[in-house]
Amino acid sequence: MRLARAAPVIVLAFTTYIVFSGSLSGYDITTGLIVSIVIGILFANITVENPSKVFSPRRWFWGLRYALRYFLVDETKCHLDVIKRILSPRLPVNPGIVMVPFDVEGDYTVTSIANSITNTPGTVVVEVDKARKVFYVHWIDVASIKPAEARRSISETFEYYSKKIFE
């Protein structure tokens, strides 16, 4: 059981090490393996709650699908909107902070949604209230202050995919 929890942490740490070192030399591979194994043993119990979830092909499928959707569709649309606002100074901007409810439980799921909102141009999560299950989001052009409509515009897609991946 301990190895099942440590394996995903080891793989992630090793991959990160190799990518950032930029080298596949024997020294870097050996050092990466040693460091990754130590990290996996030390942090497996606090980072992996259920090892069977990590190895689920269905979750990997949804993760890949979400990454493609996020980077090719959502990010592109929001970048184009912000570019349009920059290049058209007369275009109205209506900034504000809106309350965006969420309907998820897990820490990884909440974090994934919050990161997706923040990494999307034009929005940033300024507060997460897990007790009330809401994000407070600064939005570059507030279309609605109604929580349900804000959720539909800002986070509904992120929530859908994050549930499929993490819950």
DSSP file (Angstrom, degrees, kcal/mol; ACC not computed):
  #  RESIDUE AA STRUCTURE BP1 BP2  ACC     N-H-->O    O-->H-N    N-H-->O    O-->H-N    TCO  KAPPA ALPHA  PHI   PSI    X-CA   Y-CA   Z-CA
    1    1 A M     >        0   0    0      0, 0.0     4,-1.8     0, 0.0     5,-0.2   0.000 360.0 360.0 360.0 -40.5    0.0    0.0    0.0
    2    2 A R  H  >  +     0   0    0      1,-0.2     4,-2.2     2,-0.2     5,-0.1   0.906 360.0  48.4 -63.7 -40.6    2.8    2.4    0.8
    3    3 A L  H  > S+     0   0    0      1,-0.2     4,-2.6     2,-0.2    -1,-0.2   0.882 107.6  55.4 -66.7 -37.4    4.5    1.7   -2.5
    4    4 A A  H  4 S+     0   0    0      1,-0.2    -1,-0.2     2,-0.2    -2,-0.2   0.872 112.1  43.7 -62.9 -35.8    1.2    2.3   -4.3
    5    5 A R  H  X S+     0   0    0     -4,-1.8     4,-0.7     1,-0.2    -1,-0.2   0.865 116.5  46.9 -74.4 -36.2    0.9    5.7   -2.7
    6    6 A A  H  X S+     0   0    0     -4,-2.2     4,-2.8    -5,-0.2     5,-0.2   0.818  96.2  74.0 -76.4 -30.9    4.6    6.6   -3.3
    7    7 A A  H  X S+     0   0    0     -4,-2.6     4,-2.6     1,-0.2     5,-0.2   0.899  96.8  45.1 -55.5 -49.7    4.6    5.5   -7.0
    8    8 A P  H  > S+     0   0    0      0, 0.0     4,-2.4     0, 0.0    -1,-0.2   0.882 114.8  49.4 -64.6 -33.9    2.7    8.5   -8.4
    9    9 A V  H  X S+     0   0    0     -4,-0.7     4,-2.7     2,-0.2     5,-0.2   0.909 111.7  49.1 -68.0 -41.3    4.7   10.9   -6.3
   10   10 A I  H  X S+     0   0    0     -4,-2.8     4,-2.8     2,-0.2     5,-0.2   0.933 112.5  47.5 -62.5 -46.8    7.9    9.3   -7.5
   11   11 A V  H  X S+     0   0    0     -4,-2.6     4,-2.6    -5,-0.2     5,-0.2   0.926 114.7  45.7 -62.1 -45.7    6.9    9.4  -11.2
   12   12 A L  H  X S+     0   0    0     -4,-2.4     4,-2.5    -5,-0.2    -2,-0.2   0.923 115.0  46.9 -64.5 -44.2    5.8   13.1  -10.9
   13   13 A A  H  X S+     0   0    0     -4,-2.7     4,-2.5     2,-0.2    -2,-0.2   0.915 114.2  47.6 -64.5 -42.8    8.9   14.2   -9.0
   14   14 A F  H  X S+     0   0    0     -4,-2.8     4,-2.7    -5,-0.2     5,-0.2   0.930 112.5  48.4 -64.6 -45.4   11.2   12.3  -11.5
   15   15 A T  H  X S+     0   0    0     -4,-2.6     4,-2.6    -5,-0.2     5,-0.2   0.925 113.0  48.1 -60.1 -45.0    9.4   13.7  -14.5
   16   16 A T  H  X S+     0   0    0     -4,-2.5     4,-2.5    -5,-0.2     5,-0.2   0.916 111.7  50.4 -61.8 -43.6    9.6   17.2  -13.1
   17   17 A Y  H  X S+     0   0    0     -4,-2.5     4,-2.2     1,-0.2     5,-0.2   0.938 113.0  44.9 -60.4 -48.6   13.3   16.8  -12.3
   18   18 A I  H  X>S+     0   0    0     -4,-2.7     4,-1.9     2,-0.2     5,-0.7   0.907 113.3  50.4 -65.4 -41.9   14.2   15.5  -15.8
   19   19 A V  H  <5S+     0   0    0     -4,-2.6    -1,-0.2    -5,-0.2    -2,-0.2   0.934 116.0  41.2 -62.0 -45.8   12.2   18.2  -17.5
   20   20 A F  H  <5S+     0   0    0     -4,-2.5    -1,-0.2     1,-0.2    -2,-0.2   0.784 113.4  52.1 -77.4 -25.6   13.7   21.0  -15.5
   21   21 A S  H  <5S-     0   0    0     -4,-2.2    -1,-0.2    -5,-0.2    -2,-0.2   0.821  92.6-150.2 -76.2 -28.7   17.3   19.6  -15.6
   22   22 A G  T  <5 +     0   0    0     -4,-1.9     2,-0.3    -5,-0.2    -3,-0.1   0.748  58.5 102.1  69.8  23.4   17.0   19.4  -19.4
   23   23 A S      < -     0   0    0     -5,-0.7    -1,-0.2     2,-0.1    -2,-0.1  -0.991  53.6-166.0-142.5 146.0   19.3   16.4  -19.5
   24   24 A L        +     0   0    0     -2,-0.3    -1,-0.0    -3,-0.1    -6,-0.0  -0.055  46.6 138.6-116.0  29.6   19.1   12.6  -19.8
   25   25 A S     >  -     0   0    0      1,-0.1     4,-2.5     4,-0.0     5,-0.2  -0.304  68.3-109.8 -70.2 160.0   22.7   12.0  -18.7
   26   26 A G  H  > S+     0   0    0      1,-0.2     4,-2.6     2,-0.2     5,-0.2   0.881 119.0  53.6 -57.1 -40.2   23.4    9.1  -16.4
   27   27 A Y  H  > S+     0   0    0      2,-0.2     4,-2.9     1,-0.2     5,-0.2   0.935 110.5  45.1 -61.6 -47.5   24.1   11.5  -13.6
   28   28 A D  H  > S+     0   0    0      2,-0.2     4,-2.7     1,-0.2    -2,-0.2   0.884 113.7  49.3 -67.3 -38.3   20.9   13.3  -13.9
   29   29 A I  H  X S+     0   0    0     -4,-2.5     4,-2.4     2,-0.2    -1,-0.2   0.933 114.6  45.1 -65.8 -44.6   18.8   10.1  -14.2
   30   30 A T  H  X S+     0   0    0     -4,-2.6     4,-2.4    -5,-0.2    -2,-0.2   0.944 116.3  45.0 -63.9 -48.5   20.5    8.6  -11.1
   31   31 A T  H  X S+     0   0    0     -4,-2.9     4,-2.7    -5,-0.2     5,-0.3   0.918 113.2  51.7 -61.2 -43.5   20.2   11.8   -9.1
   32   32 A G  H  X S+     0   0    0     -4,-2.7     4,-2.5    -5,-0.2    -1,-0.2   0.901 110.4  48.3 -60.5 -42.5   16.6   12.3  -10.3
   33   33 A L  H  X S+     0   0    0     -4,-2.4     4,-2.5     2,-0.2     5,-0.2   0.932 113.1  47.0 -64.2 -45.7   15.7    8.7   -9.2
   34   34 A I  H  X S+     0   0    0     -4,-2.4     4,-2.2     2,-0.2    -2,-0.2   0.951 116.1  43.9 -61.8 -49.8   17.3    9.1   -5.8
   35   35 A V  H  X S+     0   0    0     -4,-2.7     4,-2.5     1,-0.2    -1,-0.2   0.908 114.5  50.5 -62.1 -42.3   15.6   12.4   -5.1
   36   36 A S  H  X S+     0   0    0     -4,-2.5     4,-2.9    -5,-0.3    -1,-0.2   0.888 109.3  50.0 -65.6 -40.2   12.3   11.2   -6.4
   37   37 A I  H  X S+     0   0    0     -4,-2.5     4,-2.4     2,-0.2     5,-0.2   0.922 112.0  48.1 -64.9 -43.5   12.3    8.1   -4.3
   38   38 A V  H  X S+     0   0    0     -4,-2.2     4,-2.4    -5,-0.2    -2,-0.2   0.937 114.1  46.5 -61.6 -46.2   13.1   10.1   -1.2
   39   39 A I  H  X S+     0   0    0     -4,-2.5     4,-2.7     1,-0.2     5,-0.2   0.918 111.8  51.9 -62.1 -43.5   10.3   12.6   -2.0
   40   40 A G  H  X S+     0   0    0     -4,-2.9     4,-1.4     1,-0.2    -2,-0.2   0.906 112.1  45.1 -60.0 -43.8    7.9    9.8   -2.8
   41   41 A I  H  < S+     0   0    0     -4,-2.4     4,-0.3     1,-0.2    -1,-0.2   0.908 117.5  44.3 -67.3 -42.1    8.5    8.1    0.6
   42   42 A L  H  < S+     0   0    0     -4,-2.4    -2,-0.2    -5,-0.2    -1,-0.2   0.866 125.6  27.7 -71.9 -36.7    8.4   11.3    2.6
   43   43 A F  H >X S+     0   0    0     -4,-2.7     4,-1.3    -5,-0.2     3,-0.6   0.447  88.7  96.2-111.2  -0.3    5.3   12.9    1.0
   44   44 A A  H 3X S+     0   0    0     -4,-1.4     4,-2.2     1,-0.2     3,-0.4   0.898  84.5  53.0 -59.4 -42.5    3.1   10.0   -0.3
   45   45 A N  H 34 S+     0   0    0     -4,-0.3    -1,-0.2     1,-0.2    -2,-0.1   0.771 114.7  40.5 -68.4 -24.8    0.9    9.8    2.8
   46   46 A I  H <4 S+     0   0    0     -3,-0.6    -1,-0.2    -4,-0.1    -2,-0.2   0.577 121.8  39.2 -99.8  -9.1    0.0   13.5    2.6
   47   47 A T  H  < S+     0   0    0     -4,-1.3     2,-0.6    -3,-0.4    -2,-0.2   0.698 109.4  55.0-110.5 -24.4   -0.4   13.8   -1.2
   48   48 A V     <  +     0   0    0     -4,-2.2    -1,-0.2    -5,-0.3   -43,-0.0  -0.918  50.3 169.5-117.5 108.5   -2.1   10.6   -2.3
   49   49 A E  S    S+     0   0    0     -2,-0.6    -1,-0.2     1,-0.3   -44,-0.1   0.898  79.7  17.5 -81.3 -43.1   -5.4    9.8   -0.5
   50   50 A N    >>  -     0   0    0      1,-0.1     3,-1.4   -45,-0.1     4,-0.8  -0.891  63.6-165.2-135.4 101.8   -6.5    7.0   -2.7
   51   51 A P  H 3> S+     0   0    0      0, 0.0     4,-1.1     0, 0.0     3,-0.4   0.798  86.7  65.0 -60.1 -29.5   -3.9    5.3   -4.9
   52   52 A S  H 34 S+     0   0    0      1,-0.2     4,-0.1     2,-0.2     3,-0.1   0.821  96.6  57.6 -65.0 -28.4   -6.5    3.5   -7.1
   53   53 A K  H X4 S+     0   0    0     -3,-1.4     3,-1.2     1,-0.2    -1,-0.2   0.869 100.7  57.0 -66.6 -35.8   -7.7    6.9   -8.3
   54   54 A V  H 3< S+     0   0    0     -4,-0.8    -1,-0.2    -3,-0.4    -2,-0.2   0.851 109.3  44.4 -64.8 -34.6   -4.2    7.8   -9.6
   55   55 A F  T 3< S+     0   0    0     -4,-1.1    -1,-0.3    -3,-0.1    -2,-0.2   0.276  82.1 122.3 -96.9  11.7   -4.1    4.7  -11.8
   56   56 A S    <>  -     0   0    0     -3,-1.2     4,-1.8     1,-0.2     3,-0.2  -0.638  51.6-154.9 -77.8 118.8   -7.6    5.0  -13.2
   57   57 A P  H  > S+     0   0    0      0, 0.0     4,-2.7     0, 0.0    -1,-0.2   0.848  94.6  59.6 -60.6 -33.3   -7.5    5.2  -17.1
   58   58 A R  H  > S+     0   0    0      1,-0.2     4,-2.3     2,-0.2     5,-0.2   0.919 105.7  47.1 -61.2 -43.8  -10.9    7.0  -17.0
   59   59 A R  H  > S+     0   0    0     -3,-0.2     4,-2.4     2,-0.2    -1,-0.2   0.888 111.8  50.3 -66.1 -39.0   -9.4    9.8  -14.9
   60   60 A W  H  X S+     0   0    0     -4,-1.8     4,-2.5     2,-0.2     5,-0.2   0.899 109.4  52.1 -65.2 -40.0   -6.4   10.1  -17.2
   61   61 A F  H  X S+     0   0    0     -4,-2.7     4,-2.6     1,-0.2    -2,-0.2   0.946 112.4  44.6 -59.2 -48.9   -8.7   10.3  -20.2
   62   62 A W  H  X S+     0   0    0     -4,-2.3     4,-2.6     1,-0.2    -2,-0.2   0.862 111.8  53.7 -66.3 -35.1  -10.7   13.1  -18.6
   63   63 A G  H  X S+     0   0    0     -4,-2.4     4,-2.4     2,-0.2    -1,-0.2   0.921 111.7  44.3 -63.9 -43.8   -7.5   14.9  -17.5
   64   64 A L  H  X S+     0   0    0     -4,-2.5     4,-2.4     2,-0.2     5,-0.2   0.917 114.0  50.0 -66.0 -43.6   -6.2   14.8  -21.0
   65   65 A R  H  X S+     0   0    0     -4,-2.6     4,-2.4    -5,-0.2    -2,-0.2   0.909 112.2  48.2 -61.3 -41.8   -9.5   15.9  -22.5
   66   66 A Y  H  X S+     0   0    0     -4,-2.6     4,-3.5     2,-0.2     5,-0.2   0.922 109.9  51.6 -65.1 -44.2   -9.7   18.7  -20.0
   67   67 A A  H  X S+     0   0    0     -4,-2.4     4,-2.6     1,-0.2     5,-0.3   0.924 112.3  46.2 -60.0 -44.5   -6.1   19.9  -20.7
   68   68 A L  H  X S+     0   0    0     -4,-2.4     4,-2.3     2,-0.2     5,-0.4   0.933 115.9  45.3 -63.5 -45.6   -6.8   20.0  -24.4
   69   69 A R  H  X>S+     0   0    0     -4,-2.4     4,-2.3    -5,-0.2     5,-1.6   0.936 114.9  48.5 -61.8 -46.8  -10.1   21.8  -23.9
   70   70 A Y  I  <>S+     0   0    0     -4,-3.5     5,-3.0     3,-0.2     6,-0.3   0.945 119.2  35.5 -61.9 -51.3   -8.6   24.3  -21.4
   71   71 A F  I  <5S+     0   0    0     -4,-2.6     5,-0.2    -5,-0.2    -1,-0.2   0.844 125.6  38.1 -76.2 -33.3   -5.5   25.2  -23.5
   72   72 A L  I  <5S+     0   0    0     -4,-2.3    -3,-0.2    -5,-0.3    -2,-0.2   0.776 132.8  14.4 -90.7 -26.7   -7.1   25.1  -27.0
   73   73 A V  I  X5S+     0   0    0     -4,-2.3     4,-2.6    -5,-0.4     5,-0.2   0.806 126.8  38.1-111.8 -64.1  -10.5   26.6  -26.3
   74   74 A D  I  ><S+     0   0    0     -5,-1.6     4,-2.2     1,-0.2     5,-0.2   0.926 120.2  43.7 -63.5 -49.1  -11.0   28.3  -22.9
   75   75 A E  H  ><S+     0   0    0     -5,-3.0     4,-2.8    -6,-0.3     5,-0.2   0.922 114.4  51.0 -62.3 -43.8   -7.6   30.0  -22.8
   76   76 A T  H  > S+     0   0    0     -6,-0.3     4,-2.5    -5,-0.2    -2,-0.2   0.934 110.4  48.1 -61.4 -47.6   -7.7   31.0  -26.4
   77   77 A K  H  X S+     0   0    0     -4,-2.6     4,-1.9     1,-0.2    -1,-0.2   0.921 115.2  45.1 -59.7 -44.2  -11.2   32.6  -26.1
   78   78 A C  H  X S+     0   0    0     -4,-2.2     4,-2.4    -5,-0.2    -2,-0.2   0.886 111.8  51.4 -70.8 -37.8  -10.2   34.5  -22.9
   79   79 A H  H  X S+     0   0    0     -4,-2.8     4,-2.7    -5,-0.2     5,-0.2   0.931 110.6  49.3 -62.0 -44.4   -6.8   35.7  -24.3
   80   80 A L  H  X S+     0   0    0     -4,-2.5     4,-2.4    -5,-0.2    -2,-0.2   0.884 110.1  51.6 -62.8 -37.8   -8.6   37.0  -27.4
   81   81 A D  H  X S+     0   0    0     -4,-1.9     4,-1.9    -5,-0.2    -1,-0.2   0.930 112.2  45.0 -63.9 -45.5  -11.1   38.8  -25.2
   82   82 A V  H  X S+     0   0    0     -4,-2.4     4,-2.1     2,-0.2    -2,-0.2   0.905 112.8  51.1 -66.9 -40.6   -8.4   40.5  -23.2
   83   83 A I  H  X S+     0   0    0     -4,-2.7     4,-2.7     1,-0.2     5,-0.2   0.918 108.9  52.1 -60.6 -43.0   -6.4   41.4  -26.3
   84   84 A K  H  X S+     0   0    0     -4,-2.4     4,-1.2     1,-0.2    -1,-0.2   0.897 109.8  49.0 -60.2 -40.7   -9.5   42.9  -27.8
   85   85 A R  H  < S+     0   0    0     -4,-1.9    -1,-0.2     2,-0.2    -2,-0.2   0.858 112.2  48.6 -68.1 -35.4  -10.0   45.0  -24.6
   86   86 A I  H  < S+     0   0    0     -4,-2.1    -2,-0.2     1,-0.2    -1,-0.2   0.921 115.7  42.4 -69.5 -43.8   -6.4   46.2  -24.7
   87   87 A L  H  < S+     0   0    0     -4,-2.7    -2,-0.2     1,-0.2    -1,-0.2   0.616 114.8  52.5 -81.4 -12.6   -6.5   47.2  -28.4
   88   88 A S    ><  +     0   0    0     -4,-1.2     3,-2.1    -5,-0.2    -1,-0.2  -0.737  63.0 177.9-122.6  81.7   -9.9   48.8  -28.2
   89   89 A P  T 3  S+     0   0    0      0, 0.0    -1,-0.1     0, 0.0     4,-0.1   0.731  79.1  60.4 -60.0 -22.2   -9.8   51.3  -25.3
   90   90 A R  T 3  S+     0   0    0     -3,-0.1    -5,-0.1     2,-0.1     3,-0.1   0.647  77.6 108.5 -79.7 -13.7  -13.4   52.4  -26.0
   91   91 A L  S <  S-     0   0    0     -3,-2.1    -3,-0.0    -6,-0.2     2,-0.0  -0.452  82.4-108.1 -63.1 129.2  -14.7   49.0  -25.3
   92   92 A P        -     0   0    0      0, 0.0     2,-0.4     0, 0.0    -1,-0.1  -0.327  31.5-162.4 -65.9 139.5  -16.5   49.1  -22.0
   93   93 A V        -     0   0    0     -4,-0.1    48,-0.2    -3,-0.1    47,-0.0  -0.986   9.0-176.6-120.8 131.5  -14.8   47.4  -19.0
   94   94 A N  B     -a  141   0A   0     46,-0.5    48,-3.2    -2,-0.4    45,-0.1  -0.617  13.7-175.7-127.8  70.8  -16.9   46.5  -16.0
   95   95 A P        +     0   0    0      0, 0.0     2,-0.3     0, 0.0    45,-0.2  -0.296  17.6 133.2 -72.5 153.7  -14.5   45.0  -13.4
   96   96 A G  E     -B  139   0B   0     43,-1.7    43,-3.2     2,-0.0     2,-0.5  -0.966  53.3 -95.6 179.8 171.0  -15.8   43.7  -10.1
   97   97 A I  E     -B  138   0B   0     -2,-0.3     2,-0.3    41,-0.2    41,-0.2  -0.920  40.9-173.2-106.5 126.8  -15.7   40.9   -7.6
   98   98 A V  E     -B  137   0B   0     39,-2.8    39,-2.8    -2,-0.5     2,-0.6  -0.856  26.1-119.2-120.1 154.2  -18.4   38.3   -7.9
   99   99 A M  E     -B  136   0B   0     46,-0.3    37,-0.2    -2,-0.3    52,-0.2  -0.819  28.6-170.9 -92.4 125.0  -19.4   35.3   -5.8
  100  100 A V  E     -B  135   0B   0     35,-3.2    35,-3.0    -2,-0.6    48,-0.1  -0.944  11.6-146.8-120.7 109.5  -19.2   32.0   -7.7
  101  101 A P  E     -B  134   0B   0      0, 0.0     2,-0.3     0, 0.0    33,-0.3  -0.343  12.6-162.1 -72.3 155.3  -20.6   29.0   -6.0
  102  102 A F        -     0   0    0     31,-2.4     2,-0.1     2,-0.1    54,-0.0  -0.965  16.5-153.1-135.3 156.9  -19.1   25.5   -6.4
  103  103 A D        +     0   0    0     -2,-0.3     2,-0.3    31,-0.0    31,-0.0  -0.473  56.7 104.6-128.0  59.7  -20.5   22.0   -5.8
  104  104 A V        -     0   0    0      1,-0.1    -2,-0.1    -2,-0.1    59,-0.0  -0.893  46.6-160.5-133.6 164.8  -17.4   19.9   -5.1
  105  105 A E        +     0   0    0     -2,-0.3    -1,-0.1    28,-0.0    28,-0.0   0.795  56.9  87.1-113.4 -47.2  -15.9   18.4   -2.0
  106  106 A G     >  -     0   0    0      1,-0.1     4,-2.4     4,-0.0     5,-0.2  -0.200  68.9-131.2 -70.6 149.5  -12.3   17.4   -2.4
  107  107 A D  H  > S+     0   0    0      1,-0.2     4,-2.7     2,-0.2     5,-0.2   0.894 109.3  51.8 -61.6 -41.7   -9.3   19.7   -1.9
  108  108 A Y  H  > S+     0   0    0      2,-0.2     4,-2.5     1,-0.2    -1,-0.2   0.893 110.5  49.2 -63.6 -38.3   -7.7   18.8   -5.2
  109  109 A T  H  > S+     0   0    0      2,-0.2     4,-2.2     1,-0.2    -2,-0.2   0.938 112.6  45.8 -66.7 -46.9  -11.0   19.5   -7.0
  110  110 A V  H  X S+     0   0    0     -4,-2.4     4,-2.6     1,-0.2    -2,-0.2   0.921 114.9  48.6 -61.2 -44.2  -11.5   22.9   -5.4
  111  111 A T  H  X S+     0   0    0     -4,-2.7     4,-2.8     1,-0.2     5,-0.2   0.899 109.4  52.5 -64.0 -41.2   -7.8   23.8   -6.1
  112  112 A S  H  X S+     0   0    0     -4,-2.5     4,-2.3    -5,-0.2    -1,-0.2   0.918 112.0  45.2 -61.1 -44.3   -8.1   22.7   -9.7
  113  113 A I  H  X S+     0   0    0     -4,-2.2     4,-2.5     2,-0.2    -2,-0.2   0.938 113.8  49.0 -65.4 -46.3  -11.1   24.9  -10.3
  114  114 A A  H  X S+     0   0    0     -4,-2.6     4,-2.5     1,-0.2    11,-0.4   0.906 112.7  48.0 -61.2 -42.2   -9.5   27.9   -8.5
  115  115 A N  H  X S+     0   0    0     -4,-2.8     4,-2.7     2,-0.2    -1,-0.2   0.901 110.5  51.6 -65.2 -40.3   -6.3   27.5  -10.5
  116  116 A S  H  X S+     0   0    0     -4,-2.3     4,-0.7    -5,-0.2    -2,-0.2   0.910 112.1  46.3 -63.0 -41.8   -8.2   27.2  -13.8
  117  117 A I  H >< S+     0   0    0     -4,-2.5     3,-0.7     1,-0.2     6,-0.3   0.941 115.4  46.1 -64.1 -46.9  -10.2   30.4  -13.0
  118  118 A T  H 3< S+     0   0    0     -4,-2.5    -2,-0.2     1,-0.2    -1,-0.2   0.865 110.7  51.9 -66.9 -37.1   -7.0   32.2  -12.0
  119  119 A N  H 3< S+     0   0    0     -4,-2.7    -1,-0.2    -5,-0.2    -2,-0.2   0.623  91.4  90.5 -76.5 -11.6   -4.9   31.1  -15.0
  120  120 A T  S X< S-     0   0    0     -4,-0.7     3,-1.7    -3,-0.7   -45,-0.1  -0.750  90.4-111.3 -85.4 124.2   -7.6   32.2  -17.4
  121  121 A P  T 3  S+     0   0    0      0, 0.0   -40,-0.1     0, 0.0   -39,-0.1  -0.256 100.1  29.8 -56.7 136.4   -7.1   35.8  -18.5
  122  122 A G  T 3  S+     0   0    0      1,-0.2    18,-3.0    -4,-0.1     2,-0.3   0.265 110.7  71.0  99.4 -10.6   -9.7   38.2  -17.1
  123  123 A T  E <   +C  139   0B   0     -3,-1.7     2,-0.3    -6,-0.3    16,-0.2  -0.988  48.9 175.2-137.6 148.0  -10.5   36.3  -13.9
  124  124 A V  E     -C  138   0B   0     14,-1.7    14,-3.1    -2,-0.3     2,-0.5  -0.954  30.2-126.9-150.6 133.1   -8.7   35.7  -10.7
  125  125 A V  E     +C  137   0B   0    -11,-0.4    12,-0.2    -2,-0.3     3,-0.1  -0.688  27.2 175.7 -78.6 122.3   -9.8   33.9   -7.5
  126  126 A V  E     +     0   0B   0     10,-3.1     2,-0.3    -2,-0.5    11,-0.2   0.619  66.1  13.0-102.2 -17.0   -9.2   36.3   -4.6
  127  127 A E  E     -C  136   0B   0      9,-1.3     9,-2.8     2,-0.0     2,-0.5  -0.971  56.3-154.7-158.9 142.5  -10.8   34.1   -1.8
  128  128 A V  E     -C  135   0B   0     -2,-0.3     2,-0.7     7,-0.2     7,-0.2  -0.987   7.7-169.6-119.4 122.0  -12.1   30.6   -1.4
  129  129 A D  E  >> +C  134   0B   0      5,-3.0     5,-2.0    -2,-0.5     4,-1.1  -0.857   7.5 177.1-111.6  94.3  -14.7   30.0    1.3
  130  130 A K  T  45S+     0   0    0     -2,-0.7    -1,-0.2     1,-0.2     5,-0.1   0.810  78.1  59.6 -69.1 -29.3  -15.0   26.3    1.7
  131  131 A A  T  45S+     0   0    0      1,-0.2    -1,-0.2    -3,-0.1    -2,-0.0   0.919 118.2  29.5 -64.8 -43.0  -17.6   26.6    4.4
  132  132 A R  T  45S-     0   0    0      2,-0.1    -1,-0.2    -3,-0.1    -2,-0.2   0.511 108.1-127.2 -92.3  -6.8  -20.0   28.5    2.2
  133  133 A K  T  <5 +     0   0    0     -4,-1.1   -31,-2.4     1,-0.2     2,-0.3   0.944  64.3 125.0  58.4  53.6  -18.7   26.7   -1.0
  134  134 A V  E   < -BC 101 129B   0     -5,-2.0    -5,-3.0   -33,-0.3     2,-0.4  -0.989  51.0-145.9-139.5 149.7  -18.0   29.8   -2.9
  135  135 A F  E     -BC 100 128B   0    -35,-3.0   -35,-3.2    -2,-0.3     2,-0.6  -0.862  15.0-142.0-102.2 146.5  -15.1   31.5   -4.7
  136  136 A Y  E     -BC  99 127B   0     -9,-2.8   -10,-3.1    -2,-0.4    -9,-1.3  -0.969  29.1-170.7-106.9 118.3  -14.8   35.2   -4.8
  137  137 A V  E     -BC  98 125B   0    -39,-2.8   -39,-2.8    -2,-0.6     2,-0.6  -0.922  24.5-140.0-120.1 128.5  -13.5   36.1   -8.2
  138  138 A H  E     -BC  97 124B   0    -14,-3.1   -14,-1.7    -2,-0.5     2,-0.4  -0.786  28.8-166.2 -83.1 124.8  -12.3   39.4   -9.7
  139  139 A W  E     -BC  96 123B   0    -43,-3.2   -43,-1.7    -2,-0.6     3,-0.5  -0.950  22.5-145.0-120.5 129.9  -13.7   39.5  -13.2
  140  140 A I  S    S+     0   0    0    -18,-3.0   -46,-0.5    -2,-0.4     2,-0.3   0.808  97.2  21.3 -66.2 -30.4  -12.5   42.0  -15.8
  141  141 A D  B    S-a   94   0A   0    -19,-0.3     2,-0.4   -48,-0.2    -1,-0.3  -0.728  81.1-149.4-141.8  89.1  -16.0   42.4  -17.3
  142  142 A V        +     0   0    0    -48,-3.2     3,-0.1    -3,-0.5   -45,-0.0  -0.418  17.3 178.3 -64.3 114.9  -18.8   41.4  -14.9
  143  143 A A  S    S-     0   0    0     -2,-0.4     2,-0.3     1,-0.3    -1,-0.2   0.761  71.1  -0.1 -87.1 -28.7  -21.7   40.1  -17.0
  144  144 A S        -     0   0    0      1,-0.1    -1,-0.3     2,-0.0     9,-0.1  -0.968  47.3-153.1-159.4 143.0  -23.9   39.3  -14.0
  145  145 A I        +     0   0    0     -2,-0.3   -46,-0.3    -3,-0.1    -1,-0.1   0.459  67.7 110.6 -95.3  -2.0  -23.6   39.6  -10.2
  146  146 A K  S  > S-     0   0    0      1,-0.1     4,-2.7   -48,-0.1     3,-0.3  -0.606  70.8-136.9 -72.4 125.5  -26.1   36.7   -9.8
  147  147 A P  H  > S+     0   0    0      0, 0.0     4,-2.6     0, 0.0     5,-0.2   0.871 100.3  50.6 -53.8 -43.2  -24.1   33.7   -8.4
  148  148 A A  H  > S+     0   0    0      1,-0.2     4,-2.0     2,-0.2     5,-0.1   0.904 113.9  44.3 -64.5 -40.2  -25.7   31.1  -10.7
  149  149 A E  H  > S+     0   0    0     -3,-0.3     4,-2.1     2,-0.2    -1,-0.2   0.879 112.8  51.5 -71.4 -37.6  -25.0   33.2  -13.8
  150  150 A A  H  X S+     0   0    0     -4,-2.7     4,-2.8     2,-0.2     5,-0.4   0.913 109.8  50.6 -63.7 -41.7  -21.5   34.0  -12.7
  151  151 A R  H  X>S+     0   0    0     -4,-2.6     5,-2.1    -5,-0.3     4,-1.4   0.930 109.2  51.0 -60.3 -45.5  -20.8   30.3  -12.2
  152  152 A R  H  <5S+     0   0    0     -4,-2.0     5,-0.3     1,-0.2    -1,-0.2   0.894 117.3  39.6 -59.5 -40.8  -22.2   29.5  -15.6
  153  153 A S  H  <5S+     0   0    0     -4,-2.1    -1,-0.2    -5,-0.1    -2,-0.2   0.842 128.8  25.8 -78.2 -34.4  -19.9   32.1  -17.2
  154  154 A I  H  <5S+     0   0    0     -4,-2.8     4,-0.2    -5,-0.2    -3,-0.2   0.906 131.4   6.8-100.4 -50.0  -16.8   31.5  -15.2
  155  155 A S  T  X5S+     0   0    0     -4,-1.4     4,-2.7    -5,-0.4     5,-0.2   0.474  87.1  99.7-125.4  -2.1  -16.4   28.0  -13.7
  156  156 A E  H  ><S+     0   0    0     -5,-2.1     4,-2.2     1,-0.2     5,-0.1   0.910  91.7  44.6 -58.6 -45.3  -19.1   25.6  -14.8
  157  157 A T  H  > S+     0   0    0     -5,-0.3     4,-2.1     2,-0.2     5,-0.2   0.917 113.9  50.1 -64.3 -43.9  -16.8   23.9  -17.4
  158  158 A F  H  > S+     0   0    0      1,-0.2     4,-2.5    -4,-0.2    -2,-0.2   0.903 111.3  49.5 -61.7 -41.1  -13.9   23.7  -15.0
  159  159 A E  H  X S+     0   0    0     -4,-2.7     4,-2.3     2,-0.2     5,-0.2   0.908 107.9  53.9 -65.0 -42.8  -16.1   22.2  -12.3
  160  160 A Y  H  X S+     0   0    0     -4,-2.2     4,-1.5    -5,-0.2    -2,-0.2   0.945 114.8  39.2 -56.9 -51.4  -17.4   19.6  -14.7
  161  161 A Y  H  X S+     0   0    0     -4,-2.1     4,-1.8     1,-0.2    -2,-0.2   0.892 113.0  54.8 -70.0 -39.7  -14.0   18.4  -15.8
  162  162 A S  H  X S+     0   0    0     -4,-2.5     4,-3.0    -5,-0.2     5,-0.5   0.876 106.6  52.3 -63.5 -37.0  -12.5   18.6  -12.3
  163  163 A K  H  X S+     0   0    0     -4,-2.3     4,-1.8     1,-0.2    -1,-0.2   0.921 109.0  50.3 -62.1 -43.6  -15.2   16.4  -10.8
  164  164 A K  H  < S+     0   0    0     -4,-1.5    -2,-0.2    -5,-0.2    -1,-0.2   0.839 118.5  38.9 -63.9 -33.0  -14.5   13.8  -13.5
  165  165 A I  H  < S+     0   0    0     -4,-1.8    -2,-0.2  -103,-0.1    -1,-0.2   0.919 129.2  22.0 -84.3 -46.6  -10.8   13.8  -12.7
  166  166 A F  H  <        0   0    0     -4,-3.0    -3,-0.2    -5,-0.2    -2,-0.2   0.650 360.0 360.0-105.2 -17.5  -10.6   14.1   -9.0
  167  167 A E     <        0   0    0     -4,-1.8    -3,-0.2    -5,-0.5    -1,-0.1   0.453 360.0 360.0-112.6 360.0  -13.9   12.9   -7.4
